[in-house]
Amino acid sequence: MPENLTLHDGHRMPALGFGLYKVAPAEAADVVEAGIAAGYRLVDGAELYGNEAEAGEGIRRAIDAGLDRAALTVTSKFWGEEAQTRDAVLRAFDASEAAVGVGIDLYMIHWPRPARGQYPQVWAALVELQRQGRVRSIGVSNFTEAHLTRIVDETGVVPVVNQVESHPWLPQHELRAFHERHGIVTQAWSPLGRARVLEDAGVAEIAREHGVSPAQAILRWHLQLGGAAIPKSTRPERLRENLDVDGFALTEADMARIAALETGERAGTHPDERQ
C-alpha cells in the first residue's frame, strides 16, 4: 500500500486517496465503502460534489465493519461561490461537518477566486477552525504560487496541501518546487488527465514493460515525484487496481519519457479563470 506522507503540521496523510467528484449521490455510499475495503484511507470530498451525506454513510458502514476511524483522512472543501466571508466559511464547514457526520480531518479552499481578492480572509477563517480544534489540518486547492504567497504573507500559516490539476501533460514542476520549499504537499486531481493520457502509446509501452496498467504507471509517476494523488473510479476493481502500485518502480528512462509528454494542456479550469 502506498506510503503516508508527513504534513508540516505533524499529521500524516495517505499518498493515494480516491475522489468523489461527479460520483452520483445514489452511488457514493457504495463507492466509499468499496474504496475503504480496497485499502484506501483518504476519501476526498467537497461541498460542491453534493454527496457528502452519502459519503458519510459509506464511512459509517466501514466503521461498523471494523475500520479504525482514526486511520482515515476525510476531506472537504469550501466552495464559496455566493460569498467569500468568514461567516460563509463557518456556515459551510458546519454544513459539511453535519452532512458527513463522522468528522472532517482536512478542510480546504476549493478555488481562490482571485478577482474577488477575498481568499486571504477565507484562509484566515480556516486557520480559525484549526485553532479551535474543529479540523485537524487545513489546505487549499487550485492555488498558484502568487495565491499561496499572499495567504502566507498575510496570515503566517502555510497550507499543508495544495490540490491542483496535475498529470503528464501538466506536471506543474515549478509549482511543485515551490511547494517543496515551503513544505506543502502537491496533491494531484485529474492525475490521469481524465483518462485521456492513458491512451498515449508511450505510456502504454512503459506499462507493458512493467506488467501493469497505464493508470498504474502514471500513478507510480506521481508517487515518484514525491506527491500525492486522488484518482476517481466508481468500479471496485478499478479502485483496487489504482491502489496496487507498490510492486514496481519506474526507471529514470521511464520518468524522462513521461516528462517528454508535457504540453501544458489542462483538462479543467485555470485557477485565475474561476470567479
C-alpha positions in Angstrom: 0.0 0.0 0.0 1.4 3.5 -0.8 3.1 5.3 2.0 1.7 8.0 4.3 3.1 11.5 3.8 4.0 13.6 6.9 2.5 17.0 6.7 4.2 20.0 8.1 1.7 20.3 10.9 2.8 16.9 12.2 -0.1 14.9 11.0 0.1 12.2 8.3 -1.9 11.7 5.1 -2.0 8.8 2.6 -0.2 9.5 -0.7 -3.1 7.9 -2.6 -6.7 8.5 -1.9 -9.9 8.5 -4.1 -12.0 11.3 -5.1 -15.8 11.7 -5.2 -16.1 14.4 -7.9 -19.2 13.7 -10.1 -20.0 10.5 -8.2 -23.8 10.4 -8.1 -25.2 10.5 -4.6 -27.0 7.2 -5.2 -23.6 5.6 -5.8 -21.5 7.4 -3.3 -22.0 5.3 -0.2 -21.3 2.1 -2.1 -18.2 3.6 -3.7 -16.8 4.9 -0.4 -17.4 1.5 1.2 -15.7 -0.3 -1.7 -12.8 2.1 -1.6 -12.1 1.7 2.0 -12.5 -2.1 1.7 -9.9 -2.0 -1.1 -7.4 -0.3 1.3 -7.8 3.4 0.7 -7.5 5.6 3.8 -8.2 9.0 2.3 -11.7 10.0 1.0 -11.6 13.3 -0.9 -15.0 15.1 -0.8 -16.3 18.6 -1.2 -19.3 20.8 -0.6 -19.6 21.1 -4.4 -19.9 17.4 -5.0 -23.3 17.1 -3.4 -22.7 13.7 -2.0 -21.2 14.3 1.5 -24.0 12.7 3.4 -23.8 9.6 1.3 -20.0 9.5 1.7 -20.5 9.7 5.4 -22.9 6.7 5.2 -20.2 4.7 3.4 -17.7 5.6 6.0 -20.1 4.6 8.8 -20.6 1.2 7.1 -16.8 0.7 7.0 -16.5 1.7 10.7 -19.3 -0.8 11.6 -17.2 -3.4 9.6 -14.2 -2.7 11.8 -12.4 0.3 10.3 -10.5 2.4 12.8 -11.8 5.9 12.2 -8.5 7.4 13.3 -6.8 5.7 10.4 -8.9 7.5 7.9 -8.4 11.0 6.4 -11.7 12.6 5.4 -11.5 15.9 3.4 -14.0 18.6 2.4 -13.7 21.9 0.6 -15.2 25.3 0.9 -16.9 26.3 -2.4 -17.6 30.0 -1.8 -19.4 30.9 -5.0 -22.0 33.0 -3.3 -19.8 34.6 -0.6 -16.2 34.7 0.5 -16.5 35.8 4.1 -15.6 34.4 7.4 -19.3 33.7 8.3 -19.8 32.0 4.9 -16.8 29.7 5.7 -18.1 28.8 9.1 -21.6 28.1 7.8 -20.2 25.9 5.0 -18.0 24.0 7.4 -20.9 23.4 9.8 -23.0 22.1 6.9 -20.3 19.8 5.6 -19.4 18.5 9.1 -23.1 17.7 9.7 -23.6 16.1 6.4 -20.5 13.8 6.7 -21.4 13.0 10.3 -18.0 11.4 11.1 -15.8 14.5 11.3 -13.6 16.3 8.8 -9.8 15.9 9.0 -8.6 18.1 6.2 -10.5 21.2 5.1 -9.5 23.2 2.0 -10.4 26.2 0.0 -11.7 24.8 -3.3 -10.8 27.8 -5.5 -9.1 31.1 -4.7 -11.4 33.1 -7.0 -8.7 35.8 -7.2 -10.7 38.5 -9.0 -12.7 38.9 -5.8 -9.5 39.3 -3.7 -11.0 37.8 -0.6 -9.2 34.4 -0.4 -6.9 35.6 2.4 -9.8 36.2 4.7 -11.2 32.8 3.7 -7.9 31.3 4.6 -7.9 33.2 7.9 -11.3 31.5 8.7 -9.8 28.1 8.0 -6.9 29.0 10.4 -9.5 29.9 13.0 -11.3 26.5 12.6 -8.0 24.7 13.0 -7.1 26.7 16.1 -10.5 25.9 17.6 -9.7 22.2 17.2 -12.6 21.7 14.8 -10.4 20.3 12.0 -7.0 18.6 12.1 -5.3 20.1 9.0 -6.1 22.9 6.5 -5.1 23.3 2.9 -6.0 24.8 -0.4 -6.9 23.6 -3.9 -6.1 25.2 -7.2 -3.8 27.9 -5.8 -1.0 29.3 -7.8 2.4 30.4 -6.3 1.1 34.0 -6.1 -2.0 33.0 -4.3 0.0 30.9 -1.8 2.5 33.7 -1.2 -0.3 36.1 -0.4 -2.1 34.0 2.2 1.2 33.0 3.9 2.3 36.7 4.0 -1.0 37.8 5.4 -1.6 35.0 8.0 1.8 33.4 8.7 0.2 30.0 8.2 1.3 27.7 5.3 -1.3 25.2 3.9 -0.3 21.6 4.3 -1.7 20.6 0.9 -2.4 22.3 -2.4 -4.6 20.1 -4.5 -4.1 21.0 -8.2 -4.6 19.6 -11.6 -1.5 17.6 -12.4 -0.8 14.8 -15.0 1.9 14.1 -17.5 0.6 16.9 -19.9 0.5 19.3 -17.0 3.1 18.2 -14.3 3.3 21.6 -12.6 7.0 21.3 -11.9 7.6 24.9 -10.9 4.6 24.9 -8.5 5.8 21.5 -7.1 9.3 23.1 -6.5 7.6 26.0 -4.7 5.6 23.5 -2.6 8.7 21.6 -1.7 10.5 24.7 -0.5 7.6 25.5 1.8 6.7 22.0 3.0 3.4 21.9 1.0 2.2 18.5 -0.4 1.3 18.6 -4.0 -1.9 16.5 -4.3 -3.0 15.9 -7.9 -6.5 16.0 -9.1 -7.2 14.5 -12.5 -4.0 12.6 -12.1 -4.7 10.5 -15.2 -5.7 13.5 -17.3 -9.3 12.4 -17.2 -8.1 9.1 -18.7 -7.1 10.6 -22.0 -3.4 10.4 -21.2 -3.8 6.6 -20.7 -4.2 6.4 -24.5 -0.7 7.6 -25.1 1.4 4.9 -26.9 4.5 5.7 -24.8 2.6 5.3 -21.5 1.1 2.0 -22.8 4.6 0.8 -23.6 6.0 1.7 -20.2 3.1 -0.1 -18.6 3.6 -3.2 -20.7 7.3 -3.3 -19.7 6.4 -3.4 -16.0 3.4 -5.7 -16.4 1.0 -3.0 -15.1 -1.9 -0.9 -16.5 -1.3 2.6 -17.9 -3.1 4.0 -14.9 -0.8 2.2 -12.5 2.2 3.5 -14.4 1.0 7.1 -14.2 0.1 6.9 -10.5 3.5 5.4 -9.9 5.0 8.5 -11.7 3.0 10.8 -9.3 4.4 9.0 -6.2 7.9 9.1 -7.5 7.6 12.8 -8.0 7.1 12.9 -4.2 3.5 14.0 -4.3 0.0 12.6 -3.7 -2.9 11.8 -6.0 -6.7 11.2 -5.8 -7.8 9.1 -8.8 -11.5 8.6 -9.2 -13.4 5.5 -10.1 -16.8 4.0 -9.2 -15.8 0.5 -10.1 -14.4 -1.7 -7.2 -12.0 -3.5 -9.5 -10.5 -0.2 -10.8 -10.3 1.2 -7.3 -8.2 -1.8 -6.3 -6.0 -1.6 -9.4 -5.3 2.1 -8.8 -4.1 1.4 -5.3 -1.8 -1.5 -6.3 1.3 0.5 -7.3 3.9 -0.7 -4.9 5.2 -3.7 -6.7 7.3 -1.9 -9.3 9.3 1.3 -9.8 9.7 3.5 -12.9 13.3 3.9 -14.1 15.0 7.2 -14.8 14.4 6.5 -18.5 10.7 5.9 -17.9 10.4 9.1 -15.9 12.1 11.0 -18.8 9.8 9.5 -21.3 6.8 10.6 -19.3 8.3 14.1 -18.8 8.5 14.5 -22.5 4.7 14.3 -22.7 4.4 17.8 -21.1 2.3 20.2 -23.3 0.7 22.5 -20.7 -2.8 21.2 -21.7 -5.4 21.4 -19.0 -8.4 19.2 -18.5 -10.0 21.8 -16.2 -10.2 25.5 -15.4 -7.1 27.7 -14.8 -7.2 29.0 -11.3 -7.3 32.6 -12.4 -10.4 32.0 -14.5 -12.7 30.7 -11.7 -14.5 33.5 -10.1 
